[in-house]
Amino acid sequence: MLPVVMGEQISSELLAATLAELDVTLQVLEDKFLQDKAFLVGPQISLADLVAITELMHPVGAGCQVFEGRPKLAAWYRRVEAAVGEDLFREAHEVILKVKDTPPADPTVKQKLMPGVLAMIR
């Protein structure tokens, strides 16, 4: 999401590597945690589901279709959304989902944020 917020282009190599890493992470989430359960730690929604879905909404907010082609993960997403309630779920993720539609950070703000951003990614 940082490139979207900061208005920076990233190289196709970095994007490909990041998406490959995301794909591996999603596979681990499905295979090791979700398995054949309704939710991550059992038959009922838990804090683990809420934290995981919030993390996955970040790439969704940046325009990445993380649930596409992953029927097990997509079904889990729908169960989490239903358990929380569709309206509350949308409200909780409203800011994240609008990131790709917001203009990049003001150059002055960007300049102030850049040292912290660079420190995070190094």
Secondary structure, 3 states (H helix, E strand, C coil): CHHHHHCCCCCHHHHHHHHHHHHHHHHHHHHHHHCCCCECCECCCCHHHHHHHHHHHHHHHCCCCCCCCCHHHHHHHHHHHHHHCHHHHHHHHHHHHHHHHCCCCCHHHHHHHHHHHHHHHC
